[in-house]
Amino acid sequence: MDQHCTHVEREVTIINKQGLHARPVMRFVDLASQFNAAVRVQKGKISVDGKSPMEMMLLEATPGTRLQLIADGTDAQQLVDALAGLIAAKFNEDTDTDDGA
């Protein structure tokens, strides 16, 4: 059972208009939960579990905030790549239609 455990770190910048509010946090957590790797998200001295919505909200990341993604596990590289892509795509908020539905 010798699976390769990988450690990956990458800095990302929050670029969506409203930062990490409830909807982007849930998209982040849902995506992170699909991978076989643990992920921590660090903002300065604050480090939280990237698979915990409550902990992610503690980051209070506004537009322009730099975060460090730190992943460990067999899917660490894929996890970090996917999360960085989600952040770069502004959590797909530009494609949302929020008509109260």
C-alpha atoms as one frame of an Amber mdcrd trajectory, in Angstrom:
protein
   0.000   0.000   0.000   2.769   2.386  -0.955   0.881   5.267  -2.517   2.926
   8.301  -3.411   2.118  11.120  -1.045   2.831  14.447  -2.667   3.238  17.874
  -1.052   2.268  20.865  -3.207   2.097  24.579  -2.387   0.876  27.427  -4.573
   0.056  31.066  -3.967  -3.199  32.342  -5.442  -4.927  35.716  -5.413  -8.655
  36.169  -4.903  -9.889  38.143  -7.923 -13.669  37.804  -7.892 -15.670  40.934
  -7.024 -16.925  39.922  -3.576 -14.104  37.733  -2.304 -14.706  34.541  -0.347
 -18.351  34.757   0.652 -20.646  31.753   1.147 -21.126  30.690  -2.495 -17.437
  30.670  -3.528 -16.499  28.961  -0.269 -18.974  26.159  -0.966 -17.676  25.764
  -4.525 -14.113  25.615  -3.189 -14.999  23.044  -0.499 -17.104  20.921  -2.874
 -14.254  20.798  -5.389 -11.596  20.114  -2.739 -13.661  17.244  -1.340 -13.457
  15.384  -4.659  -9.723  14.719  -4.263  -7.718  12.249  -2.198  -5.586  14.897
  -0.504  -5.762  17.193   2.487  -5.646  20.914   1.795  -4.833  23.811   4.088
  -5.421  27.402   3.061  -3.195  29.985   4.650  -3.621  33.758   4.910  -0.748
  35.246   6.839  -0.613  33.399  10.158  -4.118  31.948   9.779  -4.246  28.392
   8.417  -7.557  26.590   7.890  -8.856  23.280   6.549  -9.777  23.846   2.897
 -12.491  21.205   3.129 -14.321  22.992   5.981 -16.762  25.751   4.973 -16.789
  27.239   8.474 -13.002  27.422   8.645 -12.754  28.858   5.127 -15.090  31.709
   6.099 -12.641  32.654   8.880 -10.164  33.795   6.226 -12.339  36.805   5.346
 -10.553  36.923   1.988 -11.494  40.036   0.032 -10.539  40.779  -3.584  -6.765
  41.033  -3.859  -6.115  38.743  -0.888  -3.216  36.352  -1.419  -3.703  32.825
  -0.124  -1.332  29.881   0.064  -2.794  26.507  -0.935  -0.975  23.644   0.789
  -1.971  20.113  -0.205  -0.720  16.702   0.867  -1.825  13.375  -0.556  -1.924
  11.261  -3.678  -4.034  13.850  -5.549  -2.263  16.939  -4.165  -1.106  18.301
  -7.533  -4.485  17.774  -9.187  -6.239  19.318  -6.182  -4.102  22.461  -6.203
  -4.423  22.784  -9.992  -8.224  22.469  -9.796  -8.563  24.961  -6.929  -6.237
  27.463  -8.609  -8.330  27.119 -11.775 -11.548  27.737  -9.850 -10.073  30.849
  -8.242  -8.733  32.093 -11.611 -12.226  31.599 -13.070 -13.579  33.863 -10.295
 -15.477  30.871  -8.865 -17.607  31.004 -12.042 -19.576  33.876 -10.490 -19.756
  35.773 -13.773 -21.901  32.967 -15.186 -24.291  32.932 -12.211 -27.807  34.186
 -12.711 -29.120  35.142  -9.319 -32.770  35.879  -9.919 -33.807  34.701  -6.481
 -34.506  31.199  -7.793
